Amino acid sequence: MIVVLKSGTPIDEITRVSEELRETWGVTVEKSVGEHKVVLGLIGDTATLDKMQIQNSSPWIEQVLRVEKPFKRVSREFHHGEASEVVVSTPNGPISFGEHHPIVLTAGPCSVEGEEMIVETAKRVKAAGAHFLRGGAYKPRSSPYAFQGYGESALDLLAAAREATGLGIITELMDAADLPVLARTADIIQIGARNMQNFSLLKKVGAQDKPVLLKRGMSATIDEWLMAAEYLLAAGNPNVILCERGIRTFDAKYARNTLDLSVIPVLRTLTHLPIMIDPSHGTGKSEYVPPMALAAIAAGTDALMIEVHPNPAKALSDGPQSLTPEKFDRLVQEMSVLGKVVGRWSEERTLVASV
């Protein structure tokens, strides 16, 4: 349930109403401040709450609404109907993810394979205009015999790449035991598709304050994905970015997955959280990545994650879907043209990222 307060409600009245709701109804009250209004989200057993009794408790209450969806904190209504933003501190300055900000670019290899490789790749993607470097230290693989990543030593190499370029770091967490060491390096902690519904892991990641990138599960419905995000917010972390990376459907003959770009307008109506699209995993083939990246921009994505490797043919994982640095350069130029058309491209921010 949410309580919408009128514009100009005094701070003392907001505090009074919040305390009365807690004491009278035994619910948790979370305040969300928008540009024009304040929304009080009521968390707990709200089924028996009397809407009219709450409505009449203060002349400053504009309306009382029930959130019918199973996800509460994640819902658009809970955030006064507006988009939220996730601000991430990087050595190059703060970067904001959100509907009303320029598109954020993340690029890099699937796996960290060595210091020279990751540092040089970081320099190349930064020069092209990327804001974040992605690279896996711990790799979830379908086969136990496939390359699993170099673990903690790879985190040191990612730190070296950040030191050399100023890029923010996004890397995946697989095991809660690795959270302390990974959080020292990662600016954004990625929860991969295979762990989207690892609820114990979500609770632990939600209890810390680093921003979280939550990838959609391979066969997850939108409701299941948003409920996974709800675990993160319920644990205390509001800084969550949703990442569509393709889902498993009946036809996997020509592309690795089905990249669900229709999810962008759907999520806009359901949630306030920022949206990222990963066309690399979504298609599995490098030649399909550019058109789908451009399509994602046209559809309204807030961010893109693109795999880039200096020598895809020799990549230890996901080589077929990786762009070379030269192809990434060309793609960014193409994206900038479309990004300007839709009003989501910042040349100033790209130039800052490229110095």
QUIJODA-V619670 format. One record per pair of residues at least 12 apart in sequence whose C-alpha atoms are under 10 Angstrom apart, sorted by the first residue. I is the first residue (numbers start at 0). GAP is how many residues later the second one is. D is the distance in Angstrom with one decimal. If there is no record, write none. Layout:
i->(I	I)
gap->(GAP	GAP)
d->(D	D)
//
This chain:
i->(0	0	0	0	0	0	0	0	0	0	0	0	0	0	0	0	0	0	0	1	1	1	1	1	1	1	1	1	1	1	1	1	1	1	1	1	1	1	1	2	2	2	2	2	2	2	2	2	2	2	2	2	2	2	2	2	2	2	2	3	3	3	3	3	3	3	3	3	3	3	3	3	3	3	3	4	4	4	4	4	4	4	4	4	4	4	4	4	4	5	5	5	5	5	5	5	5	5	6	6	6	6	6	6	6	6	7	7	7	7	8	8	8	8	8	9	12	12	12	12	13	13	13	13	13	13	13	14	15	16	16	16	16	16	16	16	17	17	17	17	17	19	19	20	20	20	20	21	21	23	24	24	24	24	24	24	24	24	25	25	25	25	25	26	26	26	26	26	26	26	27	27	27	27	27	27	28	28	28	28	29	29	29	29	30	30	31	31	31	32	32	33	33	33	33	33	33	34	34	35	36	36	36	37	37	37	38	38	38	38	38	38	38	38	38	39	39	39	39	40	40	40	40	40	40	40	40	40	41	41	41	41	41	42	42	42	45	45	46	48	49	50	50	50	50	51	64	64	65	68	68	68	69	69	69	69	69	70	70	70	70	70	70	70	70	70	70	70	70	71	71	71	71	71	71	72	72	72	72	72	72	72	72	72	72	72	73	73	73	73	73	73	73	73	73	73	73	73	73	73	73	74	74	74	74	74	74	74	74	74	75	75	75	75	75	75	75	76	76	76	76	77	77	78	78	78	79	80	80	80	80	81	81	81	81	81	81	82	82	82	82	82	82	82	82	82	83	83	83	83	83	83	83	83	83	83	83	84	84	84	84	84	84	84	84	84	84	84	84	85	85	85	85	85	85	85	85	85	86	86	87	87	87	87	87	87	88	88	88	88	88	89	89	89	89	89	89	89	89	90	90	90	90	90	90	91	91	91	91	91	91	91	91	91	91	91	92	92	92	92	92	92	92	93	93	94	94	94	94	95	95	96	96	96	96	96	96	96	96	96	97	97	97	97	97	97	97	97	97	98	98	98	98	98	98	98	98	98	98	99	99	99	99	100	100	100	100	100	100	100	101	101	101	101	101	101	101	101	101	101	101	101	102	102	102	102	102	102	102	102	102	102	102	102	102	102	102	102	103	103	103	103	103	103	103	103	103	103	103	103	103	103	103	104	104	104	104	104	104	104	104	104	104	104	104	104	104	104	104	105	105	105	105	105	105	105	105	105	105	105	105	105	105	105	105	105	105	105	105	105	106	106	106	106	106	106	106	106	106	106	106	106	106	106	106	106	106	106	106	106	106	106	106	106	106	106	107	107	107	107	107	107	107	107	107	107	107	107	107	107	107	107	107	107	107	107	107	107	107	108	108	108	108	108	108	108	108	108	108	108	108	108	108	108	108	108	108	108	108	108	109	109	109	109	109	109	109	109	109	109	109	109	109	109	109	109	109	109	109	109	110	110	110	110	110	110	110	110	110	110	110	110	110	110	110	110	110	110	110	111	111	111	111	111	111	111	111	111	111	111	111	111	111	111	111	111	111	111	112	112	112	112	112	112	112	112	112	112	113	113	113	113	113	114	114	114	114	114	114	114	114	115	115	115	116	116	116	116	116	117	117	117	117	117	117	117	117	117	117	117	118	118	118	118	118	118	118	118	118	118	119	119	119	119	119	119	120	120	120	120	120	120	120	121	121	121	121	121	121	121	121	121	121	121	121	121	122	122	122	122	122	122	122	122	123	123	123	123	123	123	123	123	123	123	124	124	124	124	124	124	124	124	124	124	124	124	125	125	125	125	125	125	125	125	125	125	126	126	126	126	126	126	126	126	126	127	127	127	127	127	127	127	127	127	127	127	127	128	128	128	128	128	128	128	128	128	128	128	128	128	129	129	129	129	129	129	129	129	129	129	129	129	130	130	130	130	130	130	130	130	130	130	131	131	131	131	131	131	131	131	131	131	131	132	132	132	132	132	132	132	132	132	132	132	132	132	132	132	132	133	133	133	133	133	133	133	133	133	133	133	133	133	133	134	134	134	134	134	134	134	134	134	134	134	135	135	135	135	135	135	135	135	135	135	135	135	135	136	136	136	136	136	136	136	136	136	136	136	136	136	136	136	137	137	137	137	137	137	137	137	137	137	137	137	138	138	138	138	138	138	138	139	139	139	139	139	139	139	140	140	141	145	145	146	146	147	147	148	148	150	150	151	151	151	151	154	154	154	154	154	154	154	154	155	155	155	156	157	157	157	157	158	158	158	159	161	161	164	164	164	165	165	165	166	166	166	167	167	167	167	168	168	168	168	168	169	169	169	169	169	169	169	169	169	170	170	170	170	170	170	170	170	170	170	171	171	171	171	171	171	171	171	171	172	172	172	172	172	172	172	172	173	173	173	173	173	173	173	174	174	174	174	175	175	175	175	175	175	176	176	178	178	178	178	179	182	182	182	182	183	185	185	185	186	186	186	187	187	187	187	187	187	187	187	188	188	188	188	188	188	188	189	189	189	189	189	189	189	189	189	190	190	190	190	190	190	190	190	190	191	191	191	191	191	191	191	191	192	192	192	192	192	192	192	192	192	192	192	192	192	193	193	193	193	193	194	194	194	194	194	195	195	195	195	195	195	195	195	195	195	195	196	196	196	196	196	196	196	196	196	197	198	198	198	199	200	200	201	201	201	201	201	201	201	201	201	202	202	202	202	202	202	202	202	202	203	203	203	203	204	204	204	204	204	204	205	205	205	205	205	205	205	205	205	205	205	205	206	206	206	206	206	206	206	207	207	207	207	208	208	208	208	209	209	209	209	210	210	210	210	210	211	211	211	211	211	211	211	211	212	212	212	212	212	212	212	212	212	213	213	213	213	213	213	213	213	213	213	213	214	214	214	214	214	214	214	214	214	214	214	215	215	215	215	215	215	215	215	216	216	216	216	216	216	217	217	217	217	217	217	217	217	217	218	218	218	218	219	219	220	221	221	221	221	222	224	224	224	225	225	225	225	225	228	228	228	237	238	238	239	239	239	240	240	240	240	240	240	240	241	241	241	241	241	241	241	241	241	242	242	242	242	242	242	242	242	242	243	243	243	243	243	243	243	243	243	243	243	243	243	243	244	244	244	244	244	244	244	244	244	244	244	244	244	244	245	245	245	245	245	245	245	245	245	245	245	245	246	246	246	246	246	247	251	253	253	253	254	254	254	254	254	254	255	255	255	255	255	255	255	256	256	256	256	256	256	256	257	257	257	257	257	258	258	258	258	258	258	258	258	258	258	259	259	259	259	260	260	260	260	260	260	260	260	260	260	260	260	261	261	262	262	262	262	263	263	263	263	263	263	263	264	264	264	267	267	272	273	273	273	274	274	274	274	274	275	275	275	275	275	275	275	276	276	276	276	276	276	276	276	276	276	276	277	277	277	277	277	277	277	277	278	278	278	278	278	278	278	278	278	278	278	279	279	279	279	279	279	279	279	279	279	279	279	280	280	280	280	280	280	281	282	283	283	283	283	283	284	284	284	284	284	284	285	285	285	285	285	285	285	285	285	285	285	285	286	286	286	286	286	287	288	288	288	288	288	288	288	289	289	289	289	289	289	289	289	289	290	290	290	292	292	292	292	292	292	293	293	293	293	293	293	293	293	294	294	295	296	296	296	296	296	296	296	296	297	297	297	297	297	297	298	299	299	299	300	301	302	305	305	305	305	306	306	306	306	306	306	306	306	307	307	307	307	307	307	307	307	308	308	308	308	308	308	309	309	309	309	309	310	310	310	311	335)
gap->(28	39	40	41	42	43	44	45	46	48	50	63	64	65	66	67	71	76	77	27	28	29	37	38	39	40	41	44	49	61	62	63	64	65	70	75	76	77	78	14	15	26	28	35	36	37	38	39	48	51	52	58	59	60	61	62	63	75	77	28	33	34	35	36	37	51	56	57	58	59	60	61	73	74	76	12	31	32	33	34	35	53	54	55	56	57	58	59	75	30	31	32	33	53	54	55	56	57	27	28	29	30	31	53	54	55	28	29	30	52	28	29	50	51	52	50	45	46	47	48	17	24	25	26	44	46	47	16	42	12	23	37	40	41	43	44	12	13	22	23	24	34	37	19	21	33	36	20	21	30	17	19	20	21	23	24	25	29	16	17	18	19	20	14	15	16	17	18	19	22	12	13	14	15	16	17	12	13	14	15	12	13	43	48	47	48	46	47	48	46	47	45	46	47	48	49	50	45	47	44	25	43	44	23	41	42	22	23	24	25	38	39	40	41	42	24	38	39	40	24	25	26	31	32	36	37	38	39	24	25	30	31	36	29	30	191	20	21	19	17	14	12	13	14	15	12	12	13	12	154	158	201	153	154	156	157	160	152	153	154	155	156	157	158	159	160	163	199	200	154	155	158	161	162	199	153	154	156	157	158	159	160	161	165	198	199	152	153	154	155	156	157	158	159	160	164	166	196	197	198	199	151	155	192	193	194	195	196	197	198	191	192	193	194	195	196	197	192	193	194	195	193	194	192	193	194	192	188	189	190	191	17	186	187	189	190	191	15	16	17	185	186	188	189	190	191	13	14	15	16	154	155	156	187	188	189	190	12	13	14	15	16	153	154	155	156	187	188	189	12	125	126	152	153	154	155	187	188	124	152	80	99	100	122	123	151	79	98	99	121	122	41	42	72	76	77	78	79	97	71	72	74	75	76	77	39	70	73	74	75	76	257	260	261	262	263	38	73	74	75	256	259	260	37	74	36	37	73	254	178	206	142	143	144	176	177	178	179	205	206	143	174	175	176	177	178	203	204	205	169	173	174	175	176	201	202	203	204	245	174	202	243	244	173	201	202	242	243	244	245	199	200	201	237	238	241	242	243	244	245	247	248	28	173	194	197	198	199	200	201	232	233	236	240	241	242	243	246	25	26	27	28	172	197	198	199	200	201	240	241	242	245	246	20	21	23	24	25	26	27	28	171	197	198	199	200	201	227	245	19	20	23	24	25	26	27	28	29	61	62	63	64	170	172	197	198	199	200	201	202	14	15	17	18	19	21	22	23	24	25	26	27	28	62	63	171	197	198	199	200	201	202	215	216	218	221	13	14	16	17	18	22	24	25	26	27	28	61	62	197	198	199	200	201	202	214	215	216	217	12	13	24	25	26	27	197	198	199	200	201	202	203	206	207	208	209	210	213	214	215	24	25	26	27	29	39	61	170	171	196	197	198	199	205	206	207	208	209	211	212	23	24	25	26	27	28	36	37	38	39	43	60	196	198	204	205	206	207	208	22	23	24	25	26	27	37	38	39	41	42	43	45	46	59	197	203	204	205	22	23	24	36	37	41	44	202	203	204	36	39	40	43	44	38	39	41	42	43	44	45	46	41	44	45	40	44	192	193	194	15	16	17	36	39	40	42	43	44	191	192	14	38	39	40	41	42	43	44	45	46	41	44	45	189	190	205	12	40	187	188	189	203	204	12	13	36	38	39	40	42	43	44	45	186	187	203	38	39	41	42	43	44	202	231	41	184	185	186	200	201	202	204	205	230	40	42	183	184	199	200	201	203	204	207	228	229	39	40	41	203	224	225	226	227	228	229	38	198	202	223	224	225	226	227	228	197	198	200	201	202	203	204	205	222	223	225	226	199	200	203	204	207	218	220	221	222	223	224	225	226	37	38	174	175	176	198	199	202	219	220	223	224	34	35	36	37	38	218	219	221	222	223	30	33	34	35	36	37	38	55	56	173	221	25	28	29	32	33	34	35	36	37	38	53	54	172	173	174	175	24	33	34	35	36	37	38	52	54	56	171	172	173	174	14	19	20	22	23	34	35	36	37	172	173	12	13	14	15	18	19	22	34	35	36	37	54	181	12	13	14	15	16	17	18	19	20	21	34	35	36	37	45	12	13	14	16	17	33	34	35	36	37	40	44	12	32	33	34	35	53	178	32	33	34	52	53	54	55	53	176	52	170	171	169	170	168	169	167	168	27	31	26	29	30	33	14	16	26	27	28	29	30	31	26	28	29	28	12	13	27	28	25	26	27	25	23	24	188	189	190	187	188	189	20	186	187	17	18	19	20	16	17	18	19	20	15	16	17	18	19	20	41	42	43	12	14	15	16	17	18	19	20	21	42	14	16	17	18	19	20	40	41	42	13	16	17	18	19	22	28	32	16	17	18	20	21	24	27	16	20	23	26	24	25	26	27	28	29	24	27	22	25	26	29	28	22	25	26	27	26	24	25	26	23	24	25	21	22	23	24	25	51	52	53	16	21	22	23	24	25	51	15	21	22	23	24	25	50	51	53	14	21	22	23	24	25	26	51	52	21	22	23	24	25	26	51	53	21	22	23	24	25	26	27	32	50	51	52	53	54	21	22	23	24	25	19	20	21	22	33	18	19	20	21	22	24	28	29	31	32	33	19	20	23	27	28	30	31	32	34	30	29	32	33	31	30	31	12	26	27	28	29	30	31	32	33	25	27	28	29	30	31	32	33	34	27	28	31	32	26	27	28	30	31	32	23	24	25	26	27	28	29	30	31	32	33	34	24	25	26	27	28	29	30	24	27	28	29	27	28	29	30	27	28	29	30	26	27	28	29	30	17	20	25	26	27	28	29	30	16	26	27	28	29	30	61	62	63	12	14	15	18	26	27	28	29	30	61	62	13	14	26	27	28	29	30	31	61	62	63	12	13	26	27	28	29	30	31	26	27	28	29	30	31	26	27	28	29	30	31	39	40	64	27	28	29	30	27	28	26	41	44	45	48	47	17	18	19	16	41	44	45	47	12	13	44	35	34	35	33	34	35	31	32	33	34	35	61	62	25	29	31	32	33	34	35	60	61	31	32	33	34	35	58	60	61	62	15	16	17	19	20	31	32	33	34	35	37	38	60	61	12	13	14	15	16	31	32	33	34	35	36	37	38	60	12	13	14	15	31	32	33	34	35	36	37	38	12	13	34	35	36	34	31	29	30	31	26	27	28	29	30	33	24	25	26	27	28	29	65	22	23	24	25	26	27	28	21	23	24	25	26	18	19	20	21	22	23	24	25	33	37	17	19	22	36	16	18	21	31	32	34	35	36	37	38	39	40	34	37	12	14	36	38	12	13	32	35	36	37	38	34	35	36	32	33	29	27	28	29	25	26	27	28	29	20	24	25	26	27	28	29	15	16	19	20	23	24	25	26	27	28	29	14	15	18	25	26	27	28	29	12	13	14	15	16	17	25	26	27	28	42	12	13	24	25	26	27	28	38	40	41	42	43	24	25	26	37	40	41	39	38	34	35	36	37	38	33	34	35	36	37	38	20	21	22	26	32	33	34	35	36	37	38	41	33	34	35	36	40	33	17	18	32	33	34	39	42	16	33	37	38	40	41	42	44	45	40	43	44	12	13	38	39	41	42	37	38	40	41	42	43	44	45	40	43	39	38	39	41	42	44	45	47	48	37	40	41	43	44	46	43	39	42	44	43	42	41	15	16	17	22	12	13	14	15	16	17	18	21	13	14	15	16	17	18	19	20	12	13	14	15	16	19	12	13	14	15	16	12	13	14	12	14)
d->(10.0	8.6	6.2	5.3	7.2	9.1	9.6	6.6	8.8	8.9	9.1	7.3	5.6	4.2	5.2	8.3	8.2	9.4	8.2	9.2	9.4	9.7	6.6	5.6	4.5	5.8	8.9	10.0	9.9	8.4	5.9	5.3	6.3	7.1	9.3	7.8	6.4	9.3	8.9	9.7	9.7	9.7	9.6	8.5	5.7	5.0	6.4	7.7	9.3	8.4	8.2	6.9	7.7	6.1	4.6	6.5	8.9	9.1	9.6	9.7	7.2	6.2	4.6	6.4	8.7	9.6	8.8	6.0	5.5	5.3	6.2	8.0	9.8	9.5	7.6	9.7	9.8	6.3	5.5	6.1	7.8	9.3	9.2	5.8	4.5	5.2	7.2	9.0	9.9	8.5	6.2	7.4	9.1	8.8	5.5	5.9	5.2	8.6	9.8	9.4	5.8	5.1	7.4	8.5	9.6	8.9	8.2	7.7	9.0	8.7	8.4	8.1	9.6	6.2	8.6	8.8	8.4	9.9	7.9	9.9	8.9	8.5	9.6	8.7	9.8	8.7	9.5	9.7	9.5	9.8	9.1	9.2	7.9	7.4	9.3	9.0	8.5	8.4	7.5	9.6	9.3	9.6	9.0	9.7	8.3	8.1	9.5	8.8	9.9	10.0	9.5	9.2	8.8	8.3	9.4	7.4	9.7	9.8	9.6	9.3	7.8	8.3	9.3	9.5	6.0	5.6	5.2	7.1	7.6	9.9	9.7	8.0	5.7	5.0	6.4	9.6	5.6	4.9	6.4	9.1	6.6	7.8	9.1	9.3	9.4	9.1	7.7	6.1	7.1	8.0	7.7	7.6	6.3	8.7	7.3	9.4	9.2	9.2	8.7	9.1	9.7	7.2	10.0	9.9	9.0	7.1	9.7	9.9	9.8	9.7	8.9	7.1	7.0	5.7	9.5	9.5	7.9	9.1	8.9	9.8	9.9	9.5	8.4	7.8	9.2	6.1	8.5	9.5	9.5	9.8	9.1	9.5	9.1	8.0	8.6	9.5	8.6	9.9	8.9	9.8	9.7	8.8	6.1	7.7	8.6	8.0	8.8	9.7	9.9	8.9	9.9	9.0	8.1	9.7	9.0	7.4	9.2	7.9	9.4	9.9	6.6	5.6	9.0	8.6	6.1	9.2	10.0	9.5	9.2	9.5	8.8	7.2	9.4	9.1	9.4	9.8	9.7	9.0	6.4	9.4	9.7	6.6	7.3	8.6	8.8	9.2	6.9	8.1	9.7	6.9	5.8	9.5	9.5	7.3	9.2	8.8	9.4	8.1	5.6	6.7	7.0	8.5	9.0	9.4	9.9	8.7	5.7	4.4	6.4	8.5	9.0	8.0	6.9	5.5	4.2	4.7	8.2	9.4	8.2	7.8	8.2	8.7	8.5	8.4	6.6	9.4	9.1	9.0	9.5	8.6	7.4	9.3	9.6	10.0	8.9	6.2	9.5	6.9	6.2	7.8	8.2	9.9	7.7	4.3	6.5	7.5	8.6	6.3	7.7	8.9	9.3	9.0	9.7	9.0	5.3	5.8	7.0	5.5	4.6	7.5	8.2	8.4	9.5	7.9	9.1	9.0	8.4	7.2	6.6	6.6	7.5	9.5	8.3	5.4	7.1	7.5	8.3	7.4	8.4	7.9	8.2	7.0	7.7	8.6	7.2	9.0	7.7	7.3	9.6	10.0	9.9	8.8	8.6	8.9	6.8	6.5	5.0	8.3	7.2	7.8	8.2	8.4	4.7	6.6	7.0	8.4	9.7	8.4	5.2	6.5	7.9	9.9	7.6	6.9	9.9	9.6	9.8	8.6	9.3	9.3	9.9	9.1	9.3	10.0	9.5	7.7	9.3	8.9	9.0	9.7	9.6	9.7	9.7	7.9	9.1	6.1	8.2	8.9	6.4	7.2	8.8	8.8	7.4	4.8	7.4	9.5	9.0	5.7	8.3	8.9	8.7	8.6	6.5	8.1	8.1	7.9	5.9	9.5	8.9	9.7	8.4	9.5	8.0	10.0	7.4	9.7	9.3	6.7	8.4	8.8	9.8	7.2	8.3	8.4	9.5	7.8	4.4	5.0	5.8	9.4	8.5	9.9	9.8	9.1	8.1	9.1	7.3	5.0	4.9	7.4	9.8	9.7	7.7	9.5	5.7	6.0	7.9	10.0	9.4	7.5	6.5	8.1	8.5	9.3	6.6	4.5	6.4	8.7	9.4	8.8	9.5	9.5	9.5	9.3	9.5	9.9	7.3	4.8	5.5	6.5	8.8	9.3	9.1	5.8	5.2	6.3	7.9	9.0	9.4	8.5	9.4	9.2	5.6	6.0	4.6	5.7	6.3	10.0	9.4	8.9	8.9	8.2	9.5	9.4	7.6	6.0	4.6	6.3	8.4	9.7	8.9	8.2	9.7	6.4	8.6	9.9	9.5	6.4	8.1	6.5	5.3	5.6	8.4	9.9	9.4	10.0	8.2	5.7	4.8	5.5	6.0	9.2	9.9	9.7	9.8	8.8	6.6	6.8	9.3	7.1	9.8	9.2	8.4	5.4	4.9	5.9	9.3	9.9	9.6	8.5	6.9	5.1	4.6	6.5	9.4	8.7	9.2	9.9	9.2	7.9	9.3	8.5	6.6	5.3	7.6	8.5	5.2	5.0	5.1	8.5	10.0	9.0	8.3	9.6	8.6	8.4	8.7	7.3	9.1	9.9	7.4	5.4	5.7	9.0	8.5	9.5	9.6	9.8	9.8	9.4	6.3	7.9	8.0	8.4	8.4	6.3	6.3	8.2	9.5	8.1	8.6	5.2	4.3	6.3	8.1	7.3	9.0	8.8	6.4	8.5	8.7	9.4	9.7	9.3	8.2	7.1	6.6	8.5	10.0	9.1	5.5	5.7	6.0	9.1	9.8	7.1	7.4	9.2	9.5	6.0	8.5	7.6	7.7	9.9	10.0	9.7	9.0	9.7	9.2	9.1	8.9	7.9	7.7	7.7	9.1	8.2	7.4	9.6	9.1	9.5	7.6	7.2	9.6	10.0	8.4	8.9	5.5	8.1	10.0	7.7	7.9	8.9	9.9	9.1	9.6	9.6	8.4	7.4	9.5	9.2	9.7	8.1	9.4	7.2	7.1	8.8	6.5	9.9	8.8	9.2	9.9	7.8	7.8	9.5	7.1	4.6	8.1	9.2	7.1	8.1	8.1	9.3	9.6	9.9	8.4	9.9	8.8	8.7	7.5	6.9	6.6	9.4	7.4	8.9	9.7	9.1	10.0	6.2	7.9	8.3	6.8	9.3	7.6	9.4	9.9	9.8	8.0	9.5	7.7	6.1	9.4	9.0	9.9	8.8	9.6	9.4	10.0	9.2	9.8	6.3	8.7	9.0	8.5	9.2	9.8	9.5	7.9	9.8	10.0	6.8	9.5	7.5	7.8	9.6	9.5	8.7	7.2	8.7	7.2	10.0	8.8	9.7	9.6	6.0	5.5	8.3	9.3	9.9	8.5	8.8	8.6	9.7	7.1	4.4	7.2	8.5	9.2	7.4	5.3	8.6	9.2	6.7	8.4	8.1	9.2	8.4	6.6	9.7	8.4	7.2	9.3	9.7	9.1	8.3	4.9	7.1	8.5	5.7	5.7	9.4	7.9	9.5	9.7	9.6	9.7	9.8	10.0	8.7	9.7	7.4	6.7	7.9	10.0	8.8	5.8	6.6	9.1	8.7	7.9	9.3	6.1	8.9	9.1	9.9	8.9	5.1	4.5	5.6	6.8	9.0	9.3	9.0	9.3	8.4	8.4	8.1	9.5	9.6	6.1	6.1	5.1	6.2	8.5	10.0	9.9	9.2	9.7	9.7	9.7	8.8	9.7	8.6	6.1	4.8	5.9	8.8	9.6	9.6	9.5	7.9	8.5	7.9	9.2	9.9	8.8	9.1	9.8	7.5	7.9	6.8	5.6	8.0	8.8	9.7	9.2	6.7	8.6	8.4	7.8	8.6	9.1	8.4	5.5	6.1	8.9	9.6	9.8	5.2	5.6	4.7	6.8	7.9	5.1	6.1	9.4	9.2	8.5	6.9	7.2	8.6	9.8	9.0	6.7	5.1	8.2	8.3	9.2	8.3	6.6	6.9	6.8	9.1	9.5	9.8	8.4	9.8	7.7	8.8	7.8	9.5	9.1	9.2	9.5	7.3	8.3	9.5	7.7	9.3	9.5	9.2	9.9	8.7	8.4	6.6	7.1	9.4	9.1	8.9	9.2	9.2	9.4	8.5	7.5	7.7	10.0	9.7	8.6	8.4	6.9	9.7	8.9	6.4	8.3	9.7	9.9	7.7	9.6	9.3	8.9	7.3	8.5	9.1	6.0	8.4	9.8	9.0	9.9	8.8	9.1	9.0	8.2	10.0	9.8	9.5	7.8	9.9	9.4	7.7	5.8	7.9	7.2	5.1	5.2	6.4	8.6	8.8	5.6	6.1	4.9	6.0	6.5	9.7	9.1	8.3	9.4	8.7	6.2	8.4	7.0	5.8	5.5	8.6	9.5	9.2	8.7	8.8	6.0	4.3	5.8	6.5	9.7	8.8	9.8	9.6	6.5	6.0	5.9	7.6	9.0	9.1	9.1	8.8	7.2	7.7	9.0	7.2	9.5	8.3	10.0	9.4	9.9	7.2	8.5	5.9	9.0	9.7	7.0	7.8	9.6	9.9	9.5	8.6	7.7	9.4	9.7	9.7	9.1	9.5	7.3	9.7	8.1	9.2	9.9	6.6	7.1	8.9	9.9	6.1	5.0	5.5	6.6	9.5	9.3	9.4	8.2	6.8	6.3	4.8	6.0	8.5	9.6	9.7	8.7	5.8	4.6	6.1	7.5	9.9	9.4	9.5	8.9	7.2	6.1	5.0	6.1	9.1	9.9	10.0	9.6	8.3	6.6	5.2	7.6	7.7	9.7	9.3	9.5	7.8	5.1	5.3	4.1	6.0	9.1	8.9	9.8	9.3	9.3	8.0	9.5	9.5	8.6	8.6	6.0	7.3	9.7	9.1	8.6	9.2	7.5	9.8	6.9	6.6	6.5	5.6	9.1	8.6	9.0	7.3	9.8	6.4	8.6	9.4	7.8	9.1	8.2	8.2	8.9	6.1	9.5	9.4	8.5	7.4	7.2	9.1	9.2	9.7	9.4	9.5	7.5	8.3	9.4	6.2	5.7	9.5	9.9	8.3	9.7	9.8	6.2	6.0	9.0	8.1	5.7	8.9	9.5	9.6	8.3	7.7	10.0	9.4	6.9	9.9	8.2	9.4	8.1	9.1	9.4	7.1	4.2	6.4	7.5	4.8	5.8	4.9	8.3	9.1	9.1	9.9	7.6	8.8	8.8	5.2	5.6	6.3	9.5	8.5	7.7	6.7	8.1	5.9	8.5	7.8	8.0	9.8	7.6	9.3	7.6	8.0	4.8	5.9	7.8	9.4	8.4	8.3	9.0	6.3	4.9	6.2	8.6	9.6	8.7	5.9	4.8	6.0	6.6	9.7	9.5	8.6	9.6	8.3	7.1	9.3	7.0	6.1	5.1	5.8	8.7	9.8	9.5	9.8	9.7	8.5	6.1	4.5	6.0	6.6	9.4	8.9	9.4	9.1	9.1	9.9	7.4	6.2	5.5	6.4	7.8	7.8	9.7	8.7	8.3	8.5	7.2	9.1	9.6	8.1	6.9	4.6	5.5	9.0	8.4	9.6	10.0	9.0	5.6	5.6	7.8	7.5	8.9	9.2	8.0	8.9	8.3	9.6	9.5	8.5	9.8	9.8	8.6	9.1	9.0	8.2	9.7	8.8	8.0	9.3	8.9	8.3	9.2	6.6	7.5	9.3	9.9	6.1	5.1	5.9	6.9	9.5	9.3	9.3	10.0	6.9	6.2	5.0	6.0	8.4	9.9	9.8	8.7	6.0	4.5	5.5	6.8	9.9	8.8	8.7	8.7	7.5	7.1	8.0	7.9	8.8	7.7	6.4	5.0	6.1	8.5	9.2	7.9	9.7	9.8	8.2	8.6	6.4	8.0	9.6	8.7	6.3	4.8	6.6	7.7	5.6	4.8	8.6	9.1	5.0	4.0	6.0	8.8	8.8	7.6	7.6	8.9	6.5	4.0	7.2	9.4	6.4	7.1	9.4	7.3	9.8	9.5	9.5	8.6	9.1	8.9	9.5	7.9	5.0	6.0	6.9	8.5	9.3	7.2	6.7	5.1	4.7	7.4	9.3	9.6	9.7	7.2	5.2	5.5	7.0	10.0	9.7	9.4	6.1	6.8	9.7	8.7	8.3	6.9	9.4	8.3	4.6	6.5	9.9	8.3	9.8	9.1	9.7	8.1	9.7	8.0	9.6	9.8	8.7	10.0	8.0	6.5	9.9	10.0	7.2	9.4	8.9	9.4	8.0	9.4	9.8	9.4	9.8	9.0	8.9	8.3	6.7	6.7	6.6	9.4	7.4	7.7	9.1	9.4	9.9	9.9	8.3	6.2	8.1	8.8	5.9	5.3	6.4	8.7	9.0	9.8	6.0	5.7	4.4	5.3	7.1	9.2	7.8	6.8	9.1	10.0	6.7	8.1	6.4	4.9	6.3	8.8	9.1	8.0	9.1	8.8	5.9	4.8	6.2	8.6	8.9	6.0	6.0	9.6	9.7	8.4	7.8	7.2	6.7	8.8	8.9	8.9	8.8	9.7	7.6	5.7	6.1	9.3	9.0	9.2	5.5	6.9	8.8	9.3	8.6	8.5	8.5	7.1	9.3	9.2	7.5	7.8	9.0	6.6	4.7	8.4	9.2	8.8	5.5	4.2	7.5	9.2	9.7	8.8	9.5	9.5	9.9	8.6	6.1	4.2	5.5	5.8	9.1	9.5	9.1	7.8	9.1	8.4	9.8	8.4	7.9	9.2	7.6	8.6	8.2	9.9	9.2	9.3	9.2	9.0	8.7	9.3	6.2	9.1	8.7	8.7	9.1	9.8	9.8	8.9	8.4	8.5	9.7	9.8	7.8	8.7	9.7	7.9	6.1	9.5	9.8	7.3	8.6	9.7	9.5	10.0	7.6	9.8	7.3	6.6	10.0	8.0	8.4	9.9	9.7	7.3	7.9	9.1	7.1	9.9	9.5	9.5	8.2	8.6	9.2	8.2	10.0	9.0	7.7	7.9	8.5	8.8	10.0	7.0	4.8	6.2	8.8	9.7	8.9	8.6	5.0	4.7	5.6	6.2	9.5	8.8	7.0	9.5	5.9	6.2	5.4	6.8	9.6	8.9	8.1	5.4	6.2	8.9	8.8	6.7	9.0	6.8	9.5)
//
